[in-house]
Amino acid sequence: MYEQFYSLTGAPFSLLPDADFLFLSRRHSRAVNMLEYGIFTQAGFMVITGDVGAGKTTIVRRYIKNAAQDVRLGVISNPTSVSGRLLDWVCQAFDMEVAPDQDEARLYHQFVDFLVKQYATGKRAVLIIDEAQNLNAEKLEELRMLSNVNNEKDQLLQIVLVGQPELLEILKKPELRQFVQRISVHCHLDTLTPAETMAYIYHRLSIVGGASNLFDDRACATVHFFTGGVPRLINLLCDQALVYGYSEDQTRISSQIIAEVAQDRDASGLSPFLKWPSGLPFYETAPEIEGILREVHRALSDEAKL
C-alpha cells in the first residue's frame, strides 16, 4: 500500500517473525550465540525466555533457517494443543510415523532407534518447543525422562524450550528441580533500550531500501515511549504510522504522526501501547520525549568513544 510511496521494496514492519529482519541487540545477539553454542557443544536442555513480542520466535526461525546439515530438527510450535502422550507429538515433530493406539513402550523404543540411526549417520536430533510456557509440570517431566536416552558420552537428543516468563515460574516448582539441573543454557530477552529502538527501526528500513531519515530521531524516541522497546509493538506502531503518513502525503514520519496512531488506538479501547500522561497534550518537545532523546544521544556518544 505505502511501499511505492516511500520507495520501499517490501513492508519493513511486518508482524510475522521473519528471520531476515532479525535485529541483533546485545541480548538478542547473546541469545543467538548461546543457542548455537549450546547445540554445538551438545547441551541437553536450552531455555530462551522473554516477554510477549520480544523476538523469541524470530531467533528460533533464524536458527532453523541456518541450521547445519548435521542437525535433524523437530519443532513443536503450539504445545497448547498437545494432549495425551507427549511422546506422540515429539515423534511427529521428527516426521516419524505413529500408528493409532501404538503401545507407549514400543513407541519409545522406536524413537530411541530413530535417534541412534541419526547419531550413526553423524546427525544430531534437536527438538525445539516454542511457547513452552503452555507445557505443564507433568509434560516437562516427560521431557526430562525422554532425555534419559542420552548417556554420559553422547547427546542423542537436545531440547530447546522457548517461552514467556511464565515458563520460569513453572520450572521453579520443587518437582522440577532435576529438570532445572539439566539446563545448560538459559538466556532471557529484555526489551530494547531507546538507542536500540532507533537502531531497530533503521535496520528494518534498510532491509527494504528505506531512507534512514524516514523516521527522524524524535519520531524514534516517541516510538520507544509508546512501545517500551518491545519489538512487536514497534512493528505495529511503525507500520500504522506509515499508513497514516501515506494517507496524508507525508514524506517523513514525525513524532506527531506516531503519537496520533497511538492515541487513536487508545481511543478505540484496543490499544497495546503505553499511555501518554493523562490530561497532558502531546507535543514533540515534551519532557518525556526529550528525556528519551538525551538517553539515545548519550548512548551513541558512549559508543563513538569505544
Phi, psi and chi 1 to 4 in degrees:
 res  aa     phi    psi   chi1   chi2   chi3   chi4
   1 MET       -  -57.4 -178.9  176.9 -179.2      -
   2 TYR   -98.9   -4.4   53.2   68.7      -      -
   3 GLU   -58.4  -47.1  -72.1   90.5  -20.8      -
   4 GLN   -65.9  -40.3 -174.9  174.5   -1.0      -
   5 PHE   -60.0  -38.4 -178.8   76.8      -      -
   6 TYR  -100.5   11.9  -71.4  113.7      -      -
   7 SER    57.7   46.1  -59.6      -      -      -
   8 LEU  -105.6  146.3  -54.4  174.4      -      -
   9 THR   -86.7   -6.9   58.9      -      -      -
  10 GLY  -172.4 -178.6      -      -      -      -
  11 ALA   -81.7  117.1      -      -      -      -
  12 PRO   -77.1  -17.8   27.8  -33.5      -      -
  13 PHE  -124.5   43.9  -60.5  107.2      -      -
  14 SER   -64.4  147.8  169.8      -      -      -
  15 LEU   -82.5   -7.9  -65.0 -178.6      -      -
  16 LEU   -72.4  141.3  -62.4  176.1      -      -
  17 PRO   -76.5   82.1   26.6  -32.8      -      -
  18 ASP   -91.8  118.4 -170.5  -23.8      -      -
  19 ALA   -62.7  -26.7      -      -      -      -
  20 ASP   -67.2  -19.3  -68.6  -25.5      -      -
  21 PHE  -100.6    4.4  -78.4   86.1      -      -
  22 LEU   -58.2  124.5  177.5   62.7      -      -
  23 PHE   -98.9  125.5  170.9   72.2      -      -
  24 LEU   -94.5   84.7  -65.9  176.0      -      -
  25 SER   -68.7  176.1   71.7      -      -      -
  26 ARG   -57.2  -45.5 -177.8  175.6   63.8   87.7
  27 ARG   -71.8  -40.3  -78.9  -72.6 -172.4  176.8
  28 HIS   -66.3  -39.9  -72.5   74.0      -      -
  29 SER   -62.8  -41.2  179.4      -      -      -
  30 ARG   -64.3  -41.1 -179.0  179.6  -62.1  175.4
  31 ALA   -63.4  -43.2      -      -      -      -
  32 VAL   -60.2  -47.5  167.6      -      -      -
  33 ASN   -67.9  -38.3  -69.5  -31.0      -      -
  34 MET   -66.8  -38.8  -69.5  -70.6  -75.9      -
  35 LEU   -64.3  -48.4  175.3   59.3      -      -
  36 GLU   -64.8  -38.5  -66.6  177.4  -11.5      -
  37 TYR   -65.1  -44.0  172.9   79.0      -      -
  38 GLY   -61.5  -42.2      -      -      -      -
  39 ILE   -70.2  -39.5  -68.0  175.8      -      -
  40 PHE   -64.2  -37.7  178.5   76.3      -      -
  41 THR   -92.2   12.5   57.0      -      -      -
  42 GLN    61.9   42.3  -61.7 -170.5   36.2      -
  43 ALA   -65.5  140.5      -      -      -      -
  44 GLY   -72.4  -52.9      -      -      -      -
  45 PHE  -125.0  137.3  -78.7   95.5      -      -
  46 MET  -129.8  142.0  -68.3  150.6  -83.3      -
  47 VAL  -130.3  128.9  175.1      -      -      -
  48 ILE  -121.7  123.6  -62.2  175.6      -      -
  49 THR  -124.1  162.9   55.2      -      -      -
  50 GLY   173.1  158.9      -      -      -      -
  51 ASP   -67.7  169.5  -78.8  -41.3      -      -
  52 VAL   -55.8  129.8  175.4      -      -      -
  53 GLY    81.5    9.7      -      -      -      -
  54 ALA   -78.5  -14.5      -      -      -      -
  55 GLY   108.7   15.8      -      -      -      -
  56 LYS   -63.2  -48.8  -56.1  179.5  -64.2  -62.5
  57 THR   -65.1  -35.0  -59.9      -      -      -
  58 THR   -63.8  -38.5  -55.3      -      -      -
  59 ILE   -63.9  -41.8  -73.8  177.0      -      -
  60 VAL   -63.1  -44.3  169.7      -      -      -
  61 ARG   -60.6  -37.7  -65.6  -74.1  178.5   87.7
  62 ARG   -63.3  -44.6 -179.7 -172.0 -173.6  -84.3
  63 TYR   -63.4  -45.0  175.7   75.7      -      -
  64 ILE   -59.4  -42.0  -67.6  173.3      -      -
  65 LYS   -65.3  -35.6 -178.2  177.4 -179.7  179.4
  66 ASN  -106.0   11.5  -60.6  -37.8      -      -
  67 ALA   -59.2  140.4      -      -      -      -
  68 ALA   -65.3  156.9      -      -      -      -
  69 GLN   -67.7  -17.9  -67.6 -175.5  -11.9      -
  70 ASP   -90.0   12.9   65.4  -17.2      -      -
  71 VAL  -110.6  126.5  172.6      -      -      -
  72 ARG  -100.9  113.6  177.9   67.2 -176.1  -88.8
  73 LEU   -96.3  140.7  -77.9  170.4      -      -
  74 GLY  -128.3  133.8      -      -      -      -
  75 VAL  -128.1  129.0  179.5      -      -      -
  76 ILE  -114.0  110.8  -61.2  176.2      -      -
  77 SER  -100.0  -10.9   58.0      -      -      -
  78 ASN  -140.3   73.3 -175.8   23.4      -      -
  79 PRO   -67.3   -8.4   23.3  -32.7      -      -
  80 THR   -59.0  -32.8  -55.8      -      -      -
  81 SER   -85.6   -1.8   61.4      -      -      -
  82 VAL   -72.4  113.9  173.4      -      -      -
  83 SER  -129.0  157.2   58.6      -      -      -
  84 GLY    75.5 -145.6      -      -      -      -
  85 ARG   -77.9  130.6  -60.7  179.5  -53.0 -169.0
  86 LEU   -65.5  -32.6 -179.1   63.3      -      -
  87 LEU   -58.1  -36.4 -179.2   57.4      -      -
  88 ASP   -58.7  -45.3  -70.6   10.0      -      -
  89 TRP   -68.3  -37.6  -70.9   84.5      -      -
  90 VAL   -64.1  -44.5  171.4      -      -      -
  91 CYS   -62.1  -42.9  -69.8      -      -      -
  92 GLN   -65.7  -32.3  -69.1  171.8   17.0      -
  93 ALA   -62.5  -29.0      -      -      -      -
  94 PHE   -96.2   16.2  -74.2  105.6      -      -
  95 ASP    62.1   29.8  -63.4  -37.0      -      -
  96 MET   -84.9  145.6  -64.6  175.3   55.2      -
  97 GLU   -79.9  127.4  -68.2 -172.7    6.5      -
  98 VAL  -118.7  115.0  179.6      -      -      -
  99 ALA   -73.0  145.0      -      -      -      -
 100 PRO   -57.9  136.6  -22.7   33.8      -      -
 101 ASP    58.0   30.6  -58.7  -37.9      -      -
 102 GLN   -68.7  138.1 -174.1  167.0   -5.5      -
 103 ASP   -58.2  134.5  175.4   76.9      -      -
 104 GLU   -64.6  -39.4 -175.5  169.0    7.2      -
 105 ALA   -63.6  -41.8      -      -      -      -
 106 ARG   -66.8  -39.8 -178.7  170.3  -62.0  178.4
 107 LEU   -65.3  -37.8 -178.6   59.6      -      -
 108 TYR   -62.1  -45.8  175.3   78.7      -      -
 109 HIS   -65.4  -34.7  -73.2  -66.0      -      -
 110 GLN   -63.6  -40.8 -179.2 -178.5  -23.2      -
 111 PHE   -68.0  -41.0 -178.9   62.0      -      -
 112 VAL   -62.2  -42.5  172.0      -      -      -
 113 ASP   -59.3  -39.8  -71.5  -17.2      -      -
 114 PHE   -60.5  -45.9  164.4   80.4      -      -
 115 LEU   -64.8  -40.6  -65.4  176.8      -      -
 116 VAL   -63.9  -41.1  170.2      -      -      -
 117 LYS   -64.7  -39.9  -71.7  178.5 -179.1  177.4
 118 GLN   -61.8  -44.0  -62.4  -58.4  -48.3      -
 119 TYR   -64.5  -39.0 -178.8   78.2      -      -
 120 ALA   -65.4  -26.2      -      -      -      -
 121 THR   -96.2   10.7   57.9      -      -      -
 122 GLY    83.1   17.0      -      -      -      -
 123 LYS  -106.7  150.9  -69.4 -176.9  177.2  -67.2
 124 ARG  -109.9  133.0  -73.0  170.0  -70.8  161.9
 125 ALA   -90.0  121.8      -      -      -      -
 126 VAL  -121.8  121.1  176.6      -      -      -
 127 LEU  -102.8  123.1  174.6   66.1      -      -
 128 ILE  -111.0  126.3  -61.7  175.2      -      -
 129 ILE  -117.6  109.3  -57.5 -179.7      -      -
 130 ASP   -87.1  157.2 -159.3    0.8      -      -
 131 GLU    54.8   41.9  -58.1  -66.2  -16.3      -
 132 ALA   -69.0  -10.7      -      -      -      -
 133 GLN   -65.5  -13.2   74.7  -81.1   -6.6      -
 134 ASN   -85.7   -2.9  -67.2  -40.3      -      -
 135 LEU   -85.8  134.6  -67.3  174.6      -      -
 136 ASN   -85.3  175.5   57.4   28.9      -      -
 137 ALA   -60.6  -34.9      -      -      -      -
 138 GLU   -64.0  -43.7 -179.5 -177.7   -8.0      -
 139 LYS   -67.5  -38.1  -64.1  -62.7 -177.1 -173.7
 140 LEU   -64.6  -37.4  -71.6  170.0      -      -
 141 GLU   -66.7  -35.0  179.8   60.6   14.6      -
 142 GLU   -61.1  -39.1  -74.1 -175.4   50.7      -
 143 LEU   -64.0  -41.8  -83.1  179.6      -      -
 144 ARG   -61.7  -43.7 -174.7 -171.1   70.9   81.3
 145 MET   -64.2  -36.7  -64.6  -61.6  -67.5      -
 146 LEU   -64.8  -33.1 -163.1   58.6      -      -
 147 SER   -71.2   -7.5   71.3      -      -      -
 148 ASN   -67.0   -9.1  -73.6  -23.9      -      -
 149 VAL   -64.8  -20.3  -62.0      -      -      -
 150 ASN   -76.2  146.8  -61.1  -39.6      -      -
 151 ASN  -114.6 -174.0   57.6   43.6      -      -
 152 GLU   -65.6  -26.0  -66.4 -178.9   -1.5      -
 153 LYS  -100.9  -33.8  -66.8 -179.7   58.9  178.4
 154 ASP  -125.8  138.3  -54.0  -52.0      -      -
 155 GLN  -101.4  100.4  -68.6  -75.7   -9.0      -
 156 LEU   -76.9  -26.2  -58.1 -176.5      -      -
 157 LEU  -138.4  126.3  175.8   64.5      -      -
 158 GLN  -113.7  141.0  -64.9  175.7  -93.7      -
 159 ILE  -126.1  130.1  -60.8  173.5      -      -
 160 VAL  -114.9  121.6 -179.2      -      -      -
 161 LEU  -105.3  127.6  -60.4  179.5      -      -
 162 VAL  -122.3  123.7 -176.3      -      -      -
 163 GLY  -165.3  173.9      -      -      -      -
 164 GLN   -76.5  168.7  -63.5  169.0   23.7      -
 165 PRO   -55.4  -23.0  -29.2   37.0      -      -
 166 GLU   -58.4  -27.0  -68.6   84.3  -10.3      -
 167 LEU   -61.6  -38.7  172.9   60.5      -      -
 168 LEU   -63.8  -37.9  -61.2  179.1      -      -
 169 GLU   -64.6  -38.4  -64.1  -54.7  -47.3      -
 170 ILE   -66.1  -42.3  -62.3  172.0      -      -
 171 LEU   -68.0  -17.7  -69.4  172.1      -      -
 172 LYS   -80.9   -5.1  -69.8  176.8 -177.1  177.3
 173 LYS   -65.5  140.6  -67.6 -176.0  176.0 -178.3
 174 PRO   -54.9  -35.7  -25.1   34.7      -      -
 175 GLU   -70.7   -9.0   61.1  -94.5   33.5      -
 176 LEU  -108.3   16.0  -69.1  175.3      -      -
 177 ARG   -64.0  -32.7   60.3 -174.8 -178.2  -82.3
 178 GLN   -68.0  -35.8  -68.2 -172.7   60.8      -
 179 PHE   -62.3  -48.2 -172.9  105.8      -      -
 180 VAL   -60.1  -35.4  171.7      -      -      -
 181 GLN   -64.5  -18.1  -69.1  174.0    1.8      -
 182 ARG   -95.1   -2.5  -61.9 -168.2 -176.2 -171.7
 183 ILE   -79.8  114.0  -62.2  173.4      -      -
 184 SER   -89.5  -29.5  -58.3      -      -      -
 185 VAL  -132.9  130.0  170.7      -      -      -
 186 HIS  -139.8  131.9  172.0 -130.2      -      -
 187 CYS  -138.2  133.0 -167.8      -      -      -
 188 HIS  -110.4  132.2 -177.4   78.1      -      -
 189 LEU   -90.5  117.7  -63.0  179.1      -      -
 190 ASP   -85.7  169.4  -65.7  -37.1      -      -
 191 THR   -71.2  164.4   54.4      -      -      -
 192 LEU   -77.8  146.4  -57.7 -178.9      -      -
 193 THR   -74.0  167.3   66.3      -      -      -
 194 PRO   -55.0  -43.4  -30.3   37.6      -      -
 195 ALA   -66.0  -37.8      -      -      -      -
 196 GLU   -69.2  -34.6  -71.9  172.4  -21.9      -
 197 THR   -60.3  -44.8  -65.6      -      -      -
 198 MET   -62.5  -46.2 -179.2 -179.8  -66.7      -
 199 ALA   -63.7  -36.3      -      -      -      -
 200 TYR   -62.2  -45.8  176.5   89.7      -      -
 201 ILE   -62.6  -46.9  -68.1  170.6      -      -
 202 TYR   -64.6  -37.3  -66.9  162.8      -      -
 203 HIS   -61.1  -48.6  167.0   75.0      -      -
 204 ARG   -68.3  -35.9  -66.5 -171.3   72.6  102.0
 205 LEU   -64.8  -39.2  -74.4  170.8      -      -
 206 SER   -64.8  -30.5   69.6      -      -      -
 207 ILE   -67.1  -29.1  -68.4  176.4      -      -
 208 VAL  -107.7   20.2  -65.3      -      -      -
 209 GLY    76.6   20.1      -      -      -      -
 210 GLY   -79.1  149.9      -      -      -      -
 211 ALA   -68.6  139.3      -      -      -      -
 212 SER   -66.2  -22.6   60.0      -      -      -
 213 ASN   -97.3   14.9   62.5  -11.7      -      -
 214 LEU   -61.4  -39.1 -179.5   52.3      -      -
 215 PHE  -111.0  117.1  -72.8   69.2      -      -
 216 ASP   -78.2  173.1   62.7   29.4      -      -
 217 ASP   -57.6  -40.8  -71.1    2.2      -      -
 218 ARG   -68.2  -36.0 -159.3  171.5  -64.9  -81.6
 219 ALA   -64.7  -41.4      -      -      -      -
 220 CYS   -64.1  -38.9  -67.5      -      -      -
 221 ALA   -64.0  -37.4      -      -      -      -
 222 THR   -68.8  -37.7  -53.0      -      -      -
 223 VAL   -58.8  -44.5  168.8      -      -      -
 224 HIS   -63.7  -39.8 -176.2   81.8      -      -
 225 PHE   -58.9  -47.2  175.1   85.7      -      -
 226 PHE   -80.5  -18.7  -77.2  110.0      -      -
 227 THR  -108.1  -16.5   64.9      -      -      -
 228 GLY    67.7   14.0      -      -      -      -
 229 GLY    81.8   17.1      -      -      -      -
 230 VAL   -84.3  117.9  176.6      -      -      -
 231 PRO   -52.2  -44.2  -30.7   37.5      -      -
 232 ARG   -63.8  -39.3 -175.7 -179.9  -62.6  164.3
 233 LEU   -70.2  -34.1  -65.7 -176.2      -      -
 234 ILE   -60.9  -45.3  -64.9  172.2      -      -
 235 ASN   -59.7  -46.2  -71.6   -7.1      -      -
 236 LEU   -62.6  -46.4  179.0   59.4      -      -
 237 LEU   -68.5  -43.7 -176.6   52.1      -      -
 238 CYS   -67.9  -38.6  -71.4      -      -      -
 239 ASP   -62.0  -46.6 -178.7   66.6      -      -
 240 GLN   -69.1  -31.0  -66.9 -171.8    8.1      -
 241 ALA   -65.2  -36.4      -      -      -      -
 242 LEU   -66.1  -36.6  -73.2  170.1      -      -
 243 VAL   -64.7  -44.5  176.0      -      -      -
 244 TYR   -61.1  -46.3  -85.7   46.4      -      -
 245 GLY   -61.5  -42.6      -      -      -      -
 246 TYR   -62.7  -43.2  164.8   73.5      -      -
 247 SER   -67.8  -20.8   66.4      -      -      -
 248 GLU  -107.6    9.7  -61.8  170.2    7.9      -
 249 ASP    57.9   37.4  -70.1  -34.1      -      -
 250 GLN   -94.0  120.7  -61.9  -67.0  -43.8      -
 251 THR   -78.9  -13.9   57.6      -      -      -
 252 ARG  -129.7  148.3  -62.7  -71.8 -177.2  -91.5
 253 ILE   -95.4  118.4  -57.2  -59.1      -      -
 254 SER   -97.5  168.1   66.4      -      -      -
 255 SER   -64.9  -27.8   59.9      -      -      -
 256 GLN   -65.3  -39.5 -164.3   66.5   48.1      -
 257 ILE   -66.2  -42.7  -68.3  176.6      -      -
 258 ILE   -58.3  -47.4  -61.1  -65.4      -      -
 259 ALA   -64.2  -37.3      -      -      -      -
 260 GLU   -62.8  -42.9 -173.5  178.5   -7.4      -
 261 VAL   -60.2  -50.2  172.9      -      -      -
 262 ALA   -62.6  -41.2      -      -      -      -
 263 GLN   -74.8  -30.5  -68.4  176.0  -29.0      -
 264 ASP   -65.4  -41.3  -77.0   -6.8      -      -
 265 ARG   -65.3  -38.3  -76.7  -63.7  -63.8  -95.9
 266 ASP   -63.7  -40.1 -175.1   49.2      -      -
 267 ALA   -66.7  -26.6      -      -      -      -
 268 SER   -75.0  -17.0   74.6      -      -      -
 269 GLY    84.6    3.8      -      -      -      -
 270 LEU  -126.4   50.9  -66.7  174.1      -      -
 271 SER  -102.0  129.0  176.5      -      -      -
 272 PRO   -89.5   -2.3   34.2  -34.7      -      -
 273 PHE   -87.0  159.7  -54.6  122.4      -      -
 274 LEU   -69.5  152.9  -59.2  177.5      -      -
 275 LYS   -91.4  144.5  -67.2 -179.7  179.0  -65.5
 276 TRP   -72.3  146.5 -171.9 -106.2      -      -
 277 PRO   -49.1  129.3  -28.8   35.6      -      -
 278 SER   -58.8  134.0  178.5      -      -      -
 279 GLY    83.2   -5.8      -      -      -      -
 280 LEU  -104.5  133.6  -64.1  179.0      -      -
 281 PRO   -73.9  149.8   28.6  -35.3      -      -
 282 PHE   -81.7  135.3  175.4   84.8      -      -
 283 TYR  -146.2  150.2   56.4  100.3      -      -
 284 GLU   -61.4  -28.1  -66.1 -173.3  -15.4      -
 285 THR  -102.0   23.3   56.9      -      -      -
 286 ALA   -60.3  147.4      -      -      -      -
 287 PRO   -55.0  -34.8  -25.2   34.4      -      -
 288 GLU   -61.0  -40.0  -68.2   81.7    1.2      -
 289 ILE   -78.5  -40.3  -55.7  -56.6      -      -
 290 GLU   -61.0  -38.1  -70.3  -63.1  -41.2      -
 291 GLY   -63.8  -41.3      -      -      -      -
 292 ILE   -66.1  -41.4  -66.8  173.7      -      -
 293 LEU   -60.6  -43.4  -91.7  179.0      -      -
 294 ARG   -61.5  -39.4  -75.5 -165.3  -63.8  -88.2
 295 GLU   -64.9  -39.7 -172.9  172.4  -17.0      -
 296 VAL   -62.5  -50.4  169.4      -      -      -
 297 HIS   -64.7  -35.0  -65.9  154.0      -      -
 298 ARG   -65.5  -42.4 -175.5  165.0   52.0 -111.1
 299 ALA   -65.0  -41.8      -      -      -      -
 300 LEU   -65.7  -37.0  -65.9  176.8      -      -
 301 SER   -66.8  -42.9  175.8      -      -      -
 302 ASP   -63.6  -38.4  -68.2  -17.2      -      -
 303 GLU   -65.9  -37.7 -175.5  177.4  -40.3      -
 304 ALA   -66.9  -25.2      -      -      -      -
 305 LYS   -78.6  -17.6  -66.1  176.3 -176.9  177.2
 306 LEU   -73.7      -  -63.8  178.6      -      -
